Amino acid sequence: MSDSTPGGKPGEPQTSAEKFGPFKVITIVLIVVGLSDIAAGVLNLVRGLNEGSMDALLPEVIFYAATGTLIILSALLLYKRKALGMWILIASILGSTAYTLIVKHSLDLILILFGAAVIWQLVIFLRQGEIR
């Protein structure tokens, strides 16, 4: 990997805005969110094993592990500039919202607003041709 800009002269260093543009920041944030979901699943698994209530916590473990995996998968696809990553992210947000609404009978407004903001920015990238 070189330190030059994609359209610039070789050897010309990138600015911090070019290195950490909005697209890369979104990808990094999605990876962190996915890893935190997987960590929540692992913590629920450990708690269930320690308390002996694994039957009650097994759906939560599966939910967090699956959601985290889908979010990380979407981040990796978006890093490769694939539009499929955006669709997987939308599906994971909708699935997470549906699961939370059915099981906990409440909406996670922060997840919905965060997801809407990220998806809105990804649609802008799609229209600009940065995502294929």
N, C-alpha and C positions, 0 to 999 in steps of 0.2 A: 504494500500500500504506500503510495507516495504522499508527500505533503503538499502537492499542488492541487489547485482547484480543477474540477473537471474540464472547464473551458479555458482555464488560464494557462500561463506559461509553466513549463516544468521547473520545479525548484522554487516556485513562488508559494510561500506558506499560506494556508487557509486562515481566515479570520475565525474567531470563536463563534460568530454567528453562522458561518458556513459549516463548521464542525458540529455544532449543536443547534441545528435549525429545528423548526417546529415538528418536522416529520420524525427526526431522530428522537426528540424529546418524547413524542407520543409513543414511539416504540419502546423506549426505556421505561416509561411509566406503565405501559401495559405489561411488560415483563415483571416489574415489581409487584403490580396488582395480582398477576397470576401466581407468582411465588408466594405472596401472602395468603392467597386462597388455599394453595396446597399446604402451607404451614398450618393454617387453621384446621384443615382436614386431619393432618398428622396429630395436632394437639387434641382434637376430638377423639381420635383413635386411642391415644395414650390415656386420656381421661376415661374413656369407656373400658379399656382394659384394666385400669387401676380400680375403678368403682364396680366393675362387674356388670355394668349396664350397657354392654356392647350392642344388644338388640335395639335399644332405644336410640343410640347414637350412630348406628351404621348408615342410615339414610343421610345424615349430615356429613359423615366422612366421605361417602360417595359423591354427594353434591359438591362439596368444596374441592375435592380432588378433580372431578370432571370439569367444573367451571374453571379452575386454575389452569388445567391442561389446555382447555380450549382457548383461553385468553393468551397463554404463552404461544400456542400454535398460531393464533391470529397475528401476534406480534412478529413472529419469525417470518410468516408469509408477507406481512406488510414491510418488513425489513428488505425482503426481496422484491418489493414493489408489486405484489400480486393483489388484485382486487378481491380474490377469494378470502384473504385475511379480513377484509372489511365485513364480508358476509358472515364469516364465522364469528366475528366479534358481535355483530348484530344478533345472531342466533343465540350466543351465550348470554347476552344481556337480557333478551326476551325470555329465555329459559330460566335464568336466575330470578327474574321478576315473577314469572309464573309460579315457580316453586315456592318462593317466599310468600306470595299471595295465598297459595293453597295451604301450605303447611303452617305458616305463622299468622295468616289472615291480616297481613299488613303490607304496605308498599314501602320499599326502600327508596325514598325520594333522592337520597344522595347518589345512589347507584344509577338511577334513571337520569338525573341531571348530568352526571359525569359522563355516562354513556352517550347521551344526546350531544354533548359538547364535542366529544371525541369523534363521534360519527359525522357530525356536521363538518368538522375540520377534514376528515377523511374524504367526504364527498367533494369538498373544495379541491383537494389533491387529485381526486379522480377526474374532475372536470379540467384541471390544468394539465392532465396527462402524466402526472408524477406516479400514478398507480395505473397498472395495466390489467 
